[in-house]
Amino acid sequence: MEKATDLSVASTDIDFKSMVDPGPITVLHVEDDPAFADLTATFLEREHAAFDVLHEESAEDALRRLERADRVDCVVSDYQLPGMDGIELLETVRADAPDLPFILFTGEGSEAVAGHAISADVTDYLQKETGTDQYAVLANRIRNSVEKAHAERNGQQLLSAIETAREGISLLDDDGRFVYVNNAYAETYGYEQADLLGEHWAVLYPDDDVERVHEELISNIPPRGVLREQTTMRTASGDDVVVDHALSYTPGGLMVCNVDTVLDTFDGHGLLADVLDALDDLLFFFDEDGTLEFWNERVETVTGYGPSELRDLTPADLVHEDDRDAMREYVWTTREAGQARVEVRLRRANGGTLPYEFISKRVVNDRGGVVGRIGLGRDITARKRYEAETERQTERLEHFAEILSHDLRNPLSVAKGNLGLLHETGDEAHYETARDALERMERLITDVLDLARTGEDIDTAAYEAVELDAVAERAWSMIQHDDATLSVTSTHRLEADASRLQQILENLLRNAIEHGGDDVSIRAGVLDGDGVFVADDGPGIPPDARDSVFDPGHTTKDDGTGYGLATVHQLVGAHDWTIRVTESDSGGARFEISGIDFADAG
C-alpha cells in the first residue's frame, strides 16, 4: 500500500529499538526462604533464557531495590513476608508504578488473600505447588504479563509520537477546512490549535496566492501519493514563512498536510510513516463520525480488505459479530474516558478471525471537541495460545493431584494398619507389608508426576514383558479385600509398563470391591486376540451409564471420588490401548482392554 499520508518525525521520545527488541526480562522475586528463591530462579532462568532473576527477602528490601534498579520488568512476591506482607507490598508498588506487572506467587491459598490481591490490582495470582511444573506455569505468566505491559507502553508511545511529532501535521476535510492540527503545525504559523480548527486552508496564504495554490498544489495532489513543495505561507502576525510542504489524501478523502520550516528541515521525511507501515501492529484513525480515515499498510495485509472496502466499515464491522457490543463499548469508552482497551476477534475479508488487542486514545481540540480516535491493534494469537496452554497445564496438574490423592489412599491405609499391628504384635511380617505399601506409594507418585510431565503418552522404551498373574497378585496385595476373591486364569506375558499396568489393575480391582461388596468374586484373564479382562459378579454397570464411568469425578458412591476409573482410562490411553465396559457372564461388570502386544502365549 502506498502511503496515505507522509508523517515524518525528527525528535520524539519514542524508542523504536525497544519496540522491536525489548531485551532481557528482569524479574524481582520477593521470597523470605532463600533456598526456595534459589530453586525458583534456577528453574525460571532455565525455562526462559531471557530471564534475569533478582532476589530480596523482605518487602522493604524489595522497595529499596525498585528505587535503585535501572529496570525491573516484573515483581513476583510471596504473601507471607517479614514485616510488610505481599498485599501491602503490592499496594505500595502500585502507588508509584501502576503498570508494573506484579504476580503473587504464594502458598497462602485462601479466598480472602486472592480477593485482597485482586482489589489491589494484582496482575496475576498463582499458588505454589510441589514439583517443577509450577515453574513453567510461572514463567508463562511472567512472560505474558511483561509482553502485555510492553505492548501497552509501545502503543502509548506510538500514539504520543503522532500527537507530539516535531513536524506540523494537520487534517482537512473535503471543503478544505482543518479538522485536526497538532501543536507543531499551529506553532509553525503562530496560531493556537483551537484558532485553526474549522478554518479554511486559505487563511495561511496571502490573498493573492490562494488561487495559484489551489490550481498548482491542491488540484495536483495525486490520489495515492505525496506532493512535496517548498511553499511561502503567511503566519498569524502577517509574516512570511517558507516551509517544506507535503500534501496527500487519506483513503477516506481527508487531506493530510505535513510541514516543516526550511530553516529546520529534517531530511528524513516519511520516516515515521515508513516505521508505521513496517510495524506488525495495526494503526488506524477514525474521525468523530466513526469513518476510518487513515490506516497503515498492515491493516490491509491482515484484514484482506482494500481501501474502498475499509472506508465503508465501522469499528464494529471489523470484528466478529459476537464481539460487536464489546467494540461499541470500547469506542464509547475512548470518547468519554479518553482511552480504552479491548480484546476481540478481528474479522478478515475471507471470513476468518484473529484474536487482537486494541488500545485507543481520543483526539480532541482545545475546546474539548472530539476530532477522532487514533488507535493500535496487536495480534495476541501467541498470548492466547500461552494462556490456553497454561490453563490446560493447570487443569492437568489439578487432575493428577486428585489422582494421586485417590490412589495413595489404599497403600497408605495398608501401611498404617500394618504398622499398628507391628507395634501390637512385634510380628516383622507386618513391617514387610508396610514397607511394600510405602514403596508402592513412592512409585505411584513418581509415575503420576512423570505422566503429568510427558502428557498422554508412555515411552515404549519403558515397556517390559510382564506376567499378568504376577502383576495382578501385586495389585491385589495393595487392596483391602476382606472376603473378596481374585482368580487369574492366565500366565501370559504381555508388553507394558509394569508399574502403570499394576496401577490399572489396582483401580479395576478396587472398583469391583467398592461396587460389588466385600465378598465379590473377581476374575482376570486374556481375551481372544489382543487384550485382557477383569470381570466380577457384582451388580454390574447399566448400559446407559457405561460411557460416563471413565469421566473424572463420576461416581455412584457417597464416599467415592470418581477418579479411579478416570485413572484407568488415562493410563490405558497412555499405552495406546483401548478399554470398554460390558457385562460379565454372572451379570456383573466386565472391563476389556485391547490393543496389547503379548510376549508369548505362556
VEXZA-768519 format. One line per 5 residues: number of its first residue (from 1); their letters; for each residue z, y, x of C-alpha. Coordinates in steps of 0.05 Angstrom, whole numbers. Layout:
<sites>
NUM> a> Z/Y/X | ...
</sites>
This chain:
<sites>
1> mekat> 0/0/0 | -17/69/25 | 39/119/27 | 53/152/-39 | 86/207/0
6> dlsva> 99/228/71 | 174/233/82 | 187/250/155 | 254/254/189 | 276/287/253
11> stdid> 351/287/250 | 396/248/203 | 460/208/212 | 425/143/194 | 428/87/245
16> fksmv> 364/47/238 | 383/-3/292 | 446/-24/256 | 405/-36/193 | 364/-89/229
21> dpgpi> 418/-117/274 | 490/-107/252 | 514/-143/315 | 575/-188/321 | 626/-193/265
26> tvlhv> 696/-173/286 | 750/-207/245 | 822/-185/247 | 866/-245/229 | 937/-227/210
31> eddpa> 979/-291/215 | 1052/-300/238 | 1040/-372/262 | 1005/-366/330 | 985/-440/331
36> fadlt> 951/-435/263 | 919/-369/284 | 890/-401/347 | 864/-460/307 | 832/-413/256
41> atfle> 799/-371/310 | 772/-434/344 | 740/-461/280 | 714/-394/256 | 680/-379/322
46> rehaa> 652/-449/322 | 625/-441/251 | 593/-374/266 | 574/-354/337 | 574/-280/319
51> fdvlh> 648/-281/301 | 697/-246/347 | 767/-261/320 | 826/-216/337 | 898/-236/321
56> eesae> 961/-198/301 | 1026/-230/278 | 1050/-175/231 | 1022/-123/183 | 1049/-66/225
61> dalrr> 1014/-92/287 | 950/-101/246 | 952/-29/223 | 960/-5/294 | 902/-49/315
66> lerad> 859/-19/260 | 876/51/284 | 855/39/356 | 799/-13/347 | 728/12/354
71> rvdcv> 705/-34/299 | 735/-85/252 | 687/-115/201 | 736/-157/161 | 811/-168/154
76> vsdyq> 837/-238/139 | 911/-239/124 | 966/-287/104 | 1011/-267/46 | 1078/-285/77
81> lpgmd> 1086/-238/137 | 1148/-210/171 | 1166/-142/142 | 1106/-118/102 | 1072/-175/63
86> giell> 997/-186/56 | 991/-148/-10 | 1026/-87/18 | 981/-90/79 | 920/-93/33
91> etvra> 944/-32/-6 | 955/7/59 | 886/-12/86 | 853/6/20 | 883/77/24
96> dapdl> 844/91/88 | 786/41/85 | 768/27/12 | 705/-11/31 | 731/-54/88
101> pfilf> 726/-129/69 | 797/-158/61 | 808/-233/48 | 876/-261/31 | 880/-329/64
106> tgegs> 947/-357/45 | 987/-419/29 | 1022/-380/-26 | 981/-400/-87 | 1017/-371/-147
111> eavag> 980/-336/-203 | 1025/-275/-191 | 1002/-268/-119 | 929/-275/-139 | 938/-224/-195
116> haisa> 971/-173/-148 | 915/-184/-97 | 861/-172/-149 | 897/-110/-174 | 899/-84/-102
121> dvtdy> 823/-93/-97 | 823/-154/-51 | 752/-175/-31 | 767/-249/-36 | 826/-297/-44
126> lqket> 829/-365/-11 | 885/-416/-8 | 900/-453/56 | 885/-528/54 | 894/-586/100
131> gtdqy> 835/-609/141 | 780/-570/175 | 732/-559/116 | 771/-498/95 | 747/-461/156
136> avlan> 674/-470/136 | 692/-441/68 | 729/-383/100 | 672/-369/148 | 623/-366/90
141> rirns> 669/-318/52 | 676/-273/113 | 601/-272/126 | 584/-259/53 | 635/-202/48
146> vekah> 612/-169/112 | 538/-175/95 | 551/-145/26 | 591/-87/55 | 537/-76/107
151> aerng> 483/-75/54 | 520/-24/13 | 531/21/74 | 457/15/91 | 438/34/20
156> qqlls> 482/95/20 | 454/115/88 | 383/110/64 | 397/150/1 | 434/203/42
161> aieta> 377/205/92 | 327/223/38 | 373/275/6 | 392/307/73 | 329/299/115
166> regis> 317/359/161 | 246/366/135 | 235/400/69 | 219/353/12 | 200/373/-59
171> llddd> 171/340/-121 | 126/378/-170 | 103/358/-240 | 31/359/-264 | 40/432/-283
176> grfvy> 56/449/-211 | 129/463/-224 | 186/440/-179 | 228/383/-209 | 265/368/-144
181> vnnay> 276/404/-77 | 323/383/-22 | 366/434/14 | 319/437/75 | 260/455/31
186> aetyg> 297/511/-4 | 324/538/62 | 254/539/92 | 235/594/43 | 303/628/37
191> yeqad> 319/603/-33 | 377/566/-64 | 356/498/-92 | 371/520/-163 | 327/581/-156
196> llgeh> 264/539/-144 | 274/485/-197 | 227/498/-255 | 186/550/-215 | 112/542/-202
201> wavly> 90/529/-130 | 53/596/-132 | 120/632/-123 | 116/612/-49 | 49/645/-35
206> pdddv> 23/716/-33 | -13/731/-99 | -80/738/-63 | -74/667/-34 | -57/628/-98
211> ervhe> -129/615/-120 | -151/595/-49 | -91/548/-41 | -108/515/-108 | -181/506/-91
216> elisn> -174/487/-17 | -108/449/-17 | -84/426/-85 | -152/405/-110 | -166/365/-47
221> ipprg> -104/322/-44 | -130/250/-40 | -107/204/-97 | -76/155/-47 | -67/191/18
226> vlreq> -37/253/51 | -68/321/61 | -38/357/122 | -49/430/137 | -15/488/172
231> ttmrt> -3/540/118 | 24/610/116 | 74/617/59 | 120/672/32 | 196/670/35
236> asgdd> 244/697/-17 | 253/760/26 | 178/772/28 | 167/749/100 | 112/702/121
241> vvvdh> 128/633/149 | 79/584/180 | 94/512/161 | 64/443/173 | 47/423/102
246> alsyt> 38/350/79 | 17/340/6 | 8/275/-32 | 17/244/-100 | 64/190/-124
251> pgglm> 34/134/-165 | 67/167/-225 | 29/232/-214 | 84/275/-183 | 61/318/-125
256> vcnvd> 103/309/-62 | 107/367/-14 | 136/356/55 | 143/417/101 | 170/436/169
261> tvldt> 165/503/203 | 116/505/261 | 169/532/308 | 210/470/296 | 156/418/286
266> fdghg> 174/345/296 | 114/305/318 | 137/243/281 | 110/259/211 | 113/196/169
271> lladv> 168/162/208 | 216/156/150 | 161/133/103 | 139/81/154 | 210/57/162
276> ldald> 220/52/87 | 155/13/79 | 177/-34/136 | 243/-49/103 | 256/-115/68
281> dllff> 292/-76/14 | 261/-43/-47 | 265/33/-50 | 248/70/-114 | 255/136/-151
286> fdedg> 258/143/-227 | 253/212/-259 | 300/236/-313 | 257/204/-366 | 261/135/-333
291> tlefw> 190/137/-306 | 181/103/-238 | 153/159/-194 | 159/133/-123 | 168/65/-91
296> nerve> 159/36/-22 | 108/-17/-5 | 159/-73/-11 | 164/-62/-87 | 91/-82/-98
301> tvtgy> 96/-140/-48 | 158/-170/-81 | 143/-158/-155 | 68/-171/-151 | 55/-110/-196
306> gpsel> 3/-58/-179 | 13/18/-183 | -15/26/-253 | 30/-30/-279 | 92/-4/-245
311> rdltp> 83/66/-273 | 87/37/-344 | 150/-5/-332 | 222/17/-346 | 281/-9/-305
316> adlvh> 297/-59/-360 | 225/-85/-359 | 233/-103/-286 | 289/-154/-297 | 298/-220/-335
321> eddrd> 307/-209/-409 | 379/-235/-407 | 396/-182/-355 | 366/-122/-391 | 431/-99/-422
326> amrey> 464/-101/-353 | 406/-60/-325 | 411/-8/-381 | 486/-3/-368 | 471/6/-294
331> vwttr> 422/63/-308 | 472/96/-355 | 529/90/-305 | 485/120/-250 | 470/180/-294
336> eagqa> 542/190/-317 | 583/170/-256 | 534/188/-202 | 524/118/-173 | 524/46/-194
341> rvevr> 512/-25/-170 | 487/-86/-208 | 464/-158/-194 | 406/-181/-236 | 345/-226/-235
346> lrran> 284/-186/-215 | 223/-206/-257 | 159/-217/-219 | 88/-210/-245 | 78/-285/-241
351> ggtlp> 137/-298/-287 | 186/-319/-232 | 251/-285/-217 | 292/-269/-154 | 366/-251/-151
356> yefis> 372/-178/-130 | 428/-128/-120 | 411/-56/-137 | 450/6/-118 | 430/76/-140
361> krvvn> 451/148/-140 | 431/204/-187 | 395/265/-162 | 418/330/-193 | 402/403/-186
366> drggv> 453/458/-174 | 461/468/-248 | 482/396/-257 | 418/374/-289 | 395/303/-273
371> vgrig> 328/304/-237 | 324/228/-230 | 354/167/-197 | 340/140/-128 | 359/70/-110
376> lgrdi> 355/10/-65 | 345/-64/-82 | 364/-121/-37 | 345/-195/-43 | 410/-234/-48
381> tarkr> 380/-304/-52 | 415/-325/12 | 481/-296/-12 | 475/-332/-78 | 459/-397/-41
386> yeaet> 521/-388/2 | 564/-373/-59 | 537/-434/-96 | 547/-479/-35 | 617/-452/-24
391> erqte> 633/-465/-98 | 605/-536/-93 | 644/-548/-30 | 708/-523/-61 | 697/-567/-122
396> rlehf> 684/-627/-77 | 747/-614/-37 | 788/-609/-100 | 756/-673/-126 | 771/-711/-61
401> aeils> 843/-685/-62 | 851/-714/-131 | 820/-780/-108 | 870/-783/-51 | 929/-768/-95
406> hdlrn> 907/-823/-142 | 890/-877/-91 | 952/-865/-48 | 999/-877/-106 | 998/-953/-105
411> plsva> 1005/-964/-29 | 1059/-911/-29 | 1096/-949/-84 | 1087/-1014/-45 | 1114/-983/19
416> kgnlg> 1174/-950/-15 | 1191/-1014/-54 | 1189/-1059/7 | 1228/-1010/50 | 1282/-1012/-4
421> llhet> 1281/-1088/-3 | 1283/-1088/73 | 1345/-1044/70 | 1378/-1091/19 | 1359/-1159/48
426> gdeah> 1340/-1147/121 | 1280/-1193/110 | 1227/-1169/161 | 1172/-1194/116 | 1184/-1132/74
431> yetar> 1174/-1090/136 | 1106/-1121/149 | 1084/-1108/78 | 1108/-1036/81 | 1073/-1025/147
436> daler> 1008/-1053/119 | 1013/-1006/59 | 1025/-946/104 | 966/-965/148 | 924/-972/85
441> merli> 945/-901/65 | 922/-875/132 | 854/-909/125 | 846/-881/55 | 860/-811/79
446> tdvld> 811/-818/136 | 756/-849/93 | 761/-798/37 | 762/-739/85 | 702/-768/121
451> lartg> 666/-776/55 | 683/-704/37 | 652/-680/103 | 590/-723/101 | 574/-717/27
456> edidt> 548/-774/-15 | 521/-820/39 | 555/-871/84 | 523/-883/152 | 495/-953/152
461> aayea> 519/-958/224 | 588/-967/194 | 566/-1030/156 | 590/-1098/177 | 585/-1168/150
466> velda> 649/-1179/108 | 672/-1238/66 | 681/-1220/-7 | 742/-1264/-17 | 777/-1235/45
471> vaera> 765/-1163/24 | 787/-1178/-47 | 851/-1210/-21 | 867/-1148/20 | 854/-1104/-41
476> wsmiq> 898/-1149/-84 | 956/-1142/-35 | 955/-1067/-47 | 963/-1074/-122 | 1027/-1084/-160
481> hddat> 1004/-1142/-204 | 1066/-1178/-234 | 1038/-1237/-274 | 965/-1217/-267 | 919/-1266/-231
486> lsvts> 857/-1259/-189 | 806/-1313/-172 | 747/-1302/-126 | 691/-1351/-138 | 651/-1336/-75
491> thrle> 659/-1330/0 | 592/-1297/10 | 587/-1247/67 | 557/-1181/49 | 537/-1118/87
496> adasr> 584/-1060/72 | 634/-1010/99 | 694/-1057/95 | 748/-1004/83 | 709/-970/28
501> lqqil> 689/-1036/-5 | 764/-1052/-6 | 776/-984/-39 | 723/-1000/-92 | 756/-1068/-107
506> enllr> 826/-1037/-108 | 806/-988/-162 | 770/-1041/-203 | 829/-1089/-199 | 879/-1034/-215
511> naieh> 836/-1013/-274 | 836/-1084/-301 | 913/-1088/-297 | 923/-1018/-327 | 879/-1034/-387
516> ggddv> 886/-1110/-392 | 961/-1116/-384 | 1009/-1146/-334 | 984/-1217/-347 | 910/-1203/-346
521> sirag> 864/-1254/-312 | 812/-1225/-265 | 751/-1259/-234 | 707/-1234/-177 | 643/-1265/-152
526> vldgd> 570/-1258/-134 | 514/-1240/-182 | 450/-1279/-181 | 406/-1237/-135 | 437/-1178/-101
531> gvfva> 506/-1160/-126 | 579/-1175/-141 | 620/-1171/-205 | 693/-1160/-225 | 710/-1185/-295
536> ddgpg> 774/-1191/-336 | 798/-1219/-402 | 828/-1154/-427 | 806/-1113/-488 | 741/-1091/-456
541> ippda> 705/-1024/-459 | 668/-1005/-524 | 592/-996/-514 | 594/-923/-534 | 645/-908/-480
546> rdsvf> 612/-944/-422 | 570/-885/-400 | 631/-839/-393 | 682/-884/-358 | 659/-860/-290
551> dpght> 666/-786/-306 | 721/-752/-265 | 783/-743/-308 | 761/-793/-362 | 820/-837/-382
556> tkddg> 846/-872/-444 | 917/-879/-416 | 970/-827/-428 | 993/-833/-356 | 924/-843/-327
561> tgygl> 888/-793/-282 | 816/-813/-296 | 797/-815/-222 | 799/-890/-207 | 731/-907/-235
566> atvhq> 704/-839/-213 | 722/-860/-142 | 687/-927/-152 | 624/-892/-176 | 626/-844/-116
571> lvgah> 634/-899/-65 | 582/-945/-97 | 532/-888/-95 | 551/-873/-23 | 530/-944/-5
576> dwtir> 464/-932/-44 | 485/-986/-93 | 487/-982/-169 | 542/-1002/-218 | 541/-1016/-293
581> vtesd> 593/-1036/-345 | 583/-1094/-392 | 625/-1147/-429 | 656/-1208/-395 | 650/-1279/-423
586> sggar> 720/-1272/-452 | 706/-1204/-484 | 738/-1162/-430 | 707/-1112/-382 | 656/-1133/-331
591> feisg> 633/-1087/-274 | 569/-1107/-238 | 549/-1075/-172 | 478/-1088/-150 | 434/-1068/-91
596> idfad> 478/-1103/-40 | 449/-1139/22 | 481/-1206/38 | 491/-1230/109 | 486/-1303/88
601> ag> 497/-1348/28 | 561/-1376/59
</sites>
